[in-house]
Amino acid sequence: MAIMTKTTTESEFVTLTVDDLTRAIRNSIKNERRNMPEEEARHMAQHVMNFFGYSERIIDNILEPEDRDAFYMLEDSGLLTTEREETTLYDGREWRIHYWLFKKDKILNLVNKAGAKEDTLTDDAMSVYEEIPDNIWRITEDE
């Protein structure tokens, strides 16, 4: 499942996938609390994406209390946000509708940070081997 959406800082369309959301969840939770296991983050990402389907926002009324708790946790991590709409009913009362939205720029930033960290680790690990002289790796006949 993926959501094709436009980011707020760029005028290009970006597809938000379960893998992207999983990586963003792991990176946001890691910084705040603990290192969330991959399976747990993927389960949460799939669960959340199932509510959104192919939409950019969902109405809060469809959530059960347990689901709403997960959404609040992701809101605290900066991955989701809320907005509300007010309308006047025919009898004059005000009616508020609450929505949940992905913070796509934040999610993509966390996904890109993860990729950069993985590349940096690989480069750093390789630089250790570059510092070792070539003659260290040669096997002598004495051995």
MODELLER restraints for C-alpha pairs under 7 A, 6 or more apart:
rsr = mdl.restraints
at = mdl.atoms
rsr.add(forms.Gaussian(group=physical.xy_distance, feature=features.Distance(at['CA:1:A'], at['CA:17:A']), mean=6.33, stdev=0.5))
rsr.add(forms.Gaussian(group=physical.xy_distance, feature=features.Distance(at['CA:1:A'], at['CA:18:A']), mean=6.64, stdev=0.5))
rsr.add(forms.Gaussian(group=physical.xy_distance, feature=features.Distance(at['CA:2:A'], at['CA:15:A']), mean=6.11, stdev=0.5))
rsr.add(forms.Gaussian(group=physical.xy_distance, feature=features.Distance(at['CA:2:A'], at['CA:16:A']), mean=5.39, stdev=0.5))
rsr.add(forms.Gaussian(group=physical.xy_distance, feature=features.Distance(at['CA:2:A'], at['CA:17:A']), mean=4.44, stdev=0.5))
rsr.add(forms.Gaussian(group=physical.xy_distance, feature=features.Distance(at['CA:2:A'], at['CA:18:A']), mean=6.76, stdev=0.5))
rsr.add(forms.Gaussian(group=physical.xy_distance, feature=features.Distance(at['CA:2:A'], at['CA:54:A']), mean=6.83, stdev=0.5))
rsr.add(forms.Gaussian(group=physical.xy_distance, feature=features.Distance(at['CA:3:A'], at['CA:15:A']), mean=5.36, stdev=0.5))
rsr.add(forms.Gaussian(group=physical.xy_distance, feature=features.Distance(at['CA:3:A'], at['CA:16:A']), mean=5.06, stdev=0.5))
rsr.add(forms.Gaussian(group=physical.xy_distance, feature=features.Distance(at['CA:3:A'], at['CA:17:A']), mean=6.63, stdev=0.5))
rsr.add(forms.Gaussian(group=physical.xy_distance, feature=features.Distance(at['CA:3:A'], at['CA:54:A']), mean=5.06, stdev=0.5))
rsr.add(forms.Gaussian(group=physical.xy_distance, feature=features.Distance(at['CA:3:A'], at['CA:55:A']), mean=6.83, stdev=0.5))
rsr.add(forms.Gaussian(group=physical.xy_distance, feature=features.Distance(at['CA:4:A'], at['CA:13:A']), mean=6.50, stdev=0.5))
rsr.add(forms.Gaussian(group=physical.xy_distance, feature=features.Distance(at['CA:4:A'], at['CA:14:A']), mean=5.68, stdev=0.5))
rsr.add(forms.Gaussian(group=physical.xy_distance, feature=features.Distance(at['CA:4:A'], at['CA:15:A']), mean=4.28, stdev=0.5))
rsr.add(forms.Gaussian(group=physical.xy_distance, feature=features.Distance(at['CA:4:A'], at['CA:16:A']), mean=6.37, stdev=0.5))
rsr.add(forms.Gaussian(group=physical.xy_distance, feature=features.Distance(at['CA:5:A'], at['CA:13:A']), mean=5.33, stdev=0.5))
rsr.add(forms.Gaussian(group=physical.xy_distance, feature=features.Distance(at['CA:5:A'], at['CA:14:A']), mean=5.36, stdev=0.5))
rsr.add(forms.Gaussian(group=physical.xy_distance, feature=features.Distance(at['CA:5:A'], at['CA:15:A']), mean=6.11, stdev=0.5))
rsr.add(forms.Gaussian(group=physical.xy_distance, feature=features.Distance(at['CA:5:A'], at['CA:56:A']), mean=7.00, stdev=0.5))
rsr.add(forms.Gaussian(group=physical.xy_distance, feature=features.Distance(at['CA:6:A'], at['CA:12:A']), mean=5.86, stdev=0.5))
rsr.add(forms.Gaussian(group=physical.xy_distance, feature=features.Distance(at['CA:6:A'], at['CA:13:A']), mean=4.34, stdev=0.5))
rsr.add(forms.Gaussian(group=physical.xy_distance, feature=features.Distance(at['CA:6:A'], at['CA:14:A']), mean=5.88, stdev=0.5))
rsr.add(forms.Gaussian(group=physical.xy_distance, feature=features.Distance(at['CA:7:A'], at['CA:13:A']), mean=6.67, stdev=0.5))
rsr.add(forms.Gaussian(group=physical.xy_distance, feature=features.Distance(at['CA:7:A'], at['CA:14:A']), mean=6.89, stdev=0.5))
rsr.add(forms.Gaussian(group=physical.xy_distance, feature=features.Distance(at['CA:7:A'], at['CA:104:A']), mean=6.11, stdev=0.5))
rsr.add(forms.Gaussian(group=physical.xy_distance, feature=features.Distance(at['CA:7:A'], at['CA:105:A']), mean=6.00, stdev=0.5))
rsr.add(forms.Gaussian(group=physical.xy_distance, feature=features.Distance(at['CA:8:A'], at['CA:105:A']), mean=6.84, stdev=0.5))
rsr.add(forms.Gaussian(group=physical.xy_distance, feature=features.Distance(at['CA:18:A'], at['CA:45:A']), mean=5.83, stdev=0.5))
rsr.add(forms.Gaussian(group=physical.xy_distance, feature=features.Distance(at['CA:18:A'], at['CA:46:A']), mean=6.08, stdev=0.5))
rsr.add(forms.Gaussian(group=physical.xy_distance, feature=features.Distance(at['CA:20:A'], at['CA:111:A']), mean=6.07, stdev=0.5))
rsr.add(forms.Gaussian(group=physical.xy_distance, feature=features.Distance(at['CA:21:A'], at['CA:45:A']), mean=5.65, stdev=0.5))
rsr.add(forms.Gaussian(group=physical.xy_distance, feature=features.Distance(at['CA:21:A'], at['CA:107:A']), mean=6.76, stdev=0.5))
rsr.add(forms.Gaussian(group=physical.xy_distance, feature=features.Distance(at['CA:22:A'], at['CA:41:A']), mean=5.26, stdev=0.5))
rsr.add(forms.Gaussian(group=physical.xy_distance, feature=features.Distance(at['CA:22:A'], at['CA:42:A']), mean=4.96, stdev=0.5))
rsr.add(forms.Gaussian(group=physical.xy_distance, feature=features.Distance(at['CA:22:A'], at['CA:45:A']), mean=5.36, stdev=0.5))
rsr.add(forms.Gaussian(group=physical.xy_distance, feature=features.Distance(at['CA:23:A'], at['CA:111:A']), mean=5.83, stdev=0.5))
rsr.add(forms.Gaussian(group=physical.xy_distance, feature=features.Distance(at['CA:24:A'], at['CA:107:A']), mean=5.46, stdev=0.5))
rsr.add(forms.Gaussian(group=physical.xy_distance, feature=features.Distance(at['CA:24:A'], at['CA:110:A']), mean=5.10, stdev=0.5))
rsr.add(forms.Gaussian(group=physical.xy_distance, feature=features.Distance(at['CA:24:A'], at['CA:111:A']), mean=5.35, stdev=0.5))
rsr.add(forms.Gaussian(group=physical.xy_distance, feature=features.Distance(at['CA:25:A'], at['CA:41:A']), mean=6.10, stdev=0.5))
rsr.add(forms.Gaussian(group=physical.xy_distance, feature=features.Distance(at['CA:26:A'], at['CA:35:A']), mean=6.94, stdev=0.5))
rsr.add(forms.Gaussian(group=physical.xy_distance, feature=features.Distance(at['CA:26:A'], at['CA:36:A']), mean=5.70, stdev=0.5))
rsr.add(forms.Gaussian(group=physical.xy_distance, feature=features.Distance(at['CA:26:A'], at['CA:41:A']), mean=6.05, stdev=0.5))
rsr.add(forms.Gaussian(group=physical.xy_distance, feature=features.Distance(at['CA:27:A'], at['CA:110:A']), mean=6.41, stdev=0.5))
rsr.add(forms.Gaussian(group=physical.xy_distance, feature=features.Distance(at['CA:28:A'], at['CA:77:A']), mean=5.77, stdev=0.5))
rsr.add(forms.Gaussian(group=physical.xy_distance, feature=features.Distance(at['CA:29:A'], at['CA:35:A']), mean=6.73, stdev=0.5))
rsr.add(forms.Gaussian(group=physical.xy_distance, feature=features.Distance(at['CA:29:A'], at['CA:36:A']), mean=6.60, stdev=0.5))
rsr.add(forms.Gaussian(group=physical.xy_distance, feature=features.Distance(at['CA:29:A'], at['CA:77:A']), mean=6.77, stdev=0.5))
rsr.add(forms.Gaussian(group=physical.xy_distance, feature=features.Distance(at['CA:30:A'], at['CA:36:A']), mean=6.42, stdev=0.5))
rsr.add(forms.Gaussian(group=physical.xy_distance, feature=features.Distance(at['CA:52:A'], at['CA:58:A']), mean=5.99, stdev=0.5))
rsr.add(forms.Gaussian(group=physical.xy_distance, feature=features.Distance(at['CA:56:A'], at['CA:101:A']), mean=6.20, stdev=0.5))
rsr.add(forms.Gaussian(group=physical.xy_distance, feature=features.Distance(at['CA:56:A'], at['CA:102:A']), mean=6.99, stdev=0.5))
rsr.add(forms.Gaussian(group=physical.xy_distance, feature=features.Distance(at['CA:57:A'], at['CA:99:A']), mean=6.30, stdev=0.5))
rsr.add(forms.Gaussian(group=physical.xy_distance, feature=features.Distance(at['CA:57:A'], at['CA:100:A']), mean=5.47, stdev=0.5))
rsr.add(forms.Gaussian(group=physical.xy_distance, feature=features.Distance(at['CA:57:A'], at['CA:101:A']), mean=4.64, stdev=0.5))
rsr.add(forms.Gaussian(group=physical.xy_distance, feature=features.Distance(at['CA:58:A'], at['CA:99:A']), mean=5.41, stdev=0.5))
rsr.add(forms.Gaussian(group=physical.xy_distance, feature=features.Distance(at['CA:58:A'], at['CA:100:A']), mean=5.37, stdev=0.5))
rsr.add(forms.Gaussian(group=physical.xy_distance, feature=features.Distance(at['CA:58:A'], at['CA:101:A']), mean=6.88, stdev=0.5))
rsr.add(forms.Gaussian(group=physical.xy_distance, feature=features.Distance(at['CA:59:A'], at['CA:98:A']), mean=5.97, stdev=0.5))
rsr.add(forms.Gaussian(group=physical.xy_distance, feature=features.Distance(at['CA:59:A'], at['CA:99:A']), mean=4.41, stdev=0.5))
rsr.add(forms.Gaussian(group=physical.xy_distance, feature=features.Distance(at['CA:59:A'], at['CA:100:A']), mean=6.39, stdev=0.5))
rsr.add(forms.Gaussian(group=physical.xy_distance, feature=features.Distance(at['CA:60:A'], at['CA:98:A']), mean=5.45, stdev=0.5))
rsr.add(forms.Gaussian(group=physical.xy_distance, feature=features.Distance(at['CA:60:A'], at['CA:99:A']), mean=5.23, stdev=0.5))
rsr.add(forms.Gaussian(group=physical.xy_distance, feature=features.Distance(at['CA:60:A'], at['CA:100:A']), mean=6.42, stdev=0.5))
rsr.add(forms.Gaussian(group=physical.xy_distance, feature=features.Distance(at['CA:74:A'], at['CA:80:A']), mean=5.70, stdev=0.5))
rsr.add(forms.Gaussian(group=physical.xy_distance, feature=features.Distance(at['CA:75:A'], at['CA:81:A']), mean=5.64, stdev=0.5))
rsr.add(forms.Gaussian(group=physical.xy_distance, feature=features.Distance(at['CA:78:A'], at['CA:106:A']), mean=6.95, stdev=0.5))
rsr.add(forms.Gaussian(group=physical.xy_distance, feature=features.Distance(at['CA:79:A'], at['CA:102:A']), mean=6.10, stdev=0.5))
rsr.add(forms.Gaussian(group=physical.xy_distance, feature=features.Distance(at['CA:79:A'], at['CA:103:A']), mean=5.17, stdev=0.5))
rsr.add(forms.Gaussian(group=physical.xy_distance, feature=features.Distance(at['CA:79:A'], at['CA:106:A']), mean=6.34, stdev=0.5))
rsr.add(forms.Gaussian(group=physical.xy_distance, feature=features.Distance(at['CA:79:A'], at['CA:107:A']), mean=5.96, stdev=0.5))
rsr.add(forms.Gaussian(group=physical.xy_distance, feature=features.Distance(at['CA:80:A'], at['CA:100:A']), mean=6.75, stdev=0.5))
rsr.add(forms.Gaussian(group=physical.xy_distance, feature=features.Distance(at['CA:80:A'], at['CA:101:A']), mean=5.61, stdev=0.5))
rsr.add(forms.Gaussian(group=physical.xy_distance, feature=features.Distance(at['CA:80:A'], at['CA:102:A']), mean=4.57, stdev=0.5))
rsr.add(forms.Gaussian(group=physical.xy_distance, feature=features.Distance(at['CA:80:A'], at['CA:103:A']), mean=5.21, stdev=0.5))
rsr.add(forms.Gaussian(group=physical.xy_distance, feature=features.Distance(at['CA:81:A'], at['CA:100:A']), mean=5.83, stdev=0.5))
rsr.add(forms.Gaussian(group=physical.xy_distance, feature=features.Distance(at['CA:81:A'], at['CA:101:A']), mean=5.32, stdev=0.5))
rsr.add(forms.Gaussian(group=physical.xy_distance, feature=features.Distance(at['CA:81:A'], at['CA:102:A']), mean=6.33, stdev=0.5))
rsr.add(forms.Gaussian(group=physical.xy_distance, feature=features.Distance(at['CA:81:A'], at['CA:103:A']), mean=6.37, stdev=0.5))
rsr.add(forms.Gaussian(group=physical.xy_distance, feature=features.Distance(at['CA:82:A'], at['CA:98:A']), mean=6.93, stdev=0.5))
rsr.add(forms.Gaussian(group=physical.xy_distance, feature=features.Distance(at['CA:82:A'], at['CA:99:A']), mean=5.49, stdev=0.5))
rsr.add(forms.Gaussian(group=physical.xy_distance, feature=features.Distance(at['CA:82:A'], at['CA:100:A']), mean=4.59, stdev=0.5))
rsr.add(forms.Gaussian(group=physical.xy_distance, feature=features.Distance(at['CA:82:A'], at['CA:101:A']), mean=5.98, stdev=0.5))
rsr.add(forms.Gaussian(group=physical.xy_distance, feature=features.Distance(at['CA:83:A'], at['CA:98:A']), mean=5.90, stdev=0.5))
rsr.add(forms.Gaussian(group=physical.xy_distance, feature=features.Distance(at['CA:83:A'], at['CA:99:A']), mean=5.30, stdev=0.5))
rsr.add(forms.Gaussian(group=physical.xy_distance, feature=features.Distance(at['CA:83:A'], at['CA:100:A']), mean=6.61, stdev=0.5))
rsr.add(forms.Gaussian(group=physical.xy_distance, feature=features.Distance(at['CA:84:A'], at['CA:96:A']), mean=6.54, stdev=0.5))
rsr.add(forms.Gaussian(group=physical.xy_distance, feature=features.Distance(at['CA:84:A'], at['CA:97:A']), mean=5.43, stdev=0.5))
rsr.add(forms.Gaussian(group=physical.xy_distance, feature=features.Distance(at['CA:84:A'], at['CA:98:A']), mean=4.37, stdev=0.5))
rsr.add(forms.Gaussian(group=physical.xy_distance, feature=features.Distance(at['CA:84:A'], at['CA:99:A']), mean=5.94, stdev=0.5))
rsr.add(forms.Gaussian(group=physical.xy_distance, feature=features.Distance(at['CA:85:A'], at['CA:96:A']), mean=5.66, stdev=0.5))
rsr.add(forms.Gaussian(group=physical.xy_distance, feature=features.Distance(at['CA:85:A'], at['CA:97:A']), mean=5.15, stdev=0.5))
rsr.add(forms.Gaussian(group=physical.xy_distance, feature=features.Distance(at['CA:85:A'], at['CA:98:A']), mean=6.55, stdev=0.5))
rsr.add(forms.Gaussian(group=physical.xy_distance, feature=features.Distance(at['CA:86:A'], at['CA:94:A']), mean=6.66, stdev=0.5))
rsr.add(forms.Gaussian(group=physical.xy_distance, feature=features.Distance(at['CA:86:A'], at['CA:95:A']), mean=5.58, stdev=0.5))
rsr.add(forms.Gaussian(group=physical.xy_distance, feature=features.Distance(at['CA:86:A'], at['CA:96:A']), mean=4.53, stdev=0.5))
rsr.add(forms.Gaussian(group=physical.xy_distance, feature=features.Distance(at['CA:86:A'], at['CA:97:A']), mean=6.38, stdev=0.5))
rsr.add(forms.Gaussian(group=physical.xy_distance, feature=features.Distance(at['CA:87:A'], at['CA:94:A']), mean=5.78, stdev=0.5))
rsr.add(forms.Gaussian(group=physical.xy_distance, feature=features.Distance(at['CA:87:A'], at['CA:95:A']), mean=5.29, stdev=0.5))
rsr.add(forms.Gaussian(group=physical.xy_distance, feature=features.Distance(at['CA:87:A'], at['CA:96:A']), mean=6.56, stdev=0.5))
rsr.add(forms.Gaussian(group=physical.xy_distance, feature=features.Distance(at['CA:88:A'], at['CA:94:A']), mean=4.58, stdev=0.5))
rsr.add(forms.Gaussian(group=physical.xy_distance, feature=features.Distance(at['CA:88:A'], at['CA:95:A']), mean=6.02, stdev=0.5))
rsr.add(forms.Gaussian(group=physical.xy_distance, feature=features.Distance(at['CA:89:A'], at['CA:95:A']), mean=6.68, stdev=0.5))
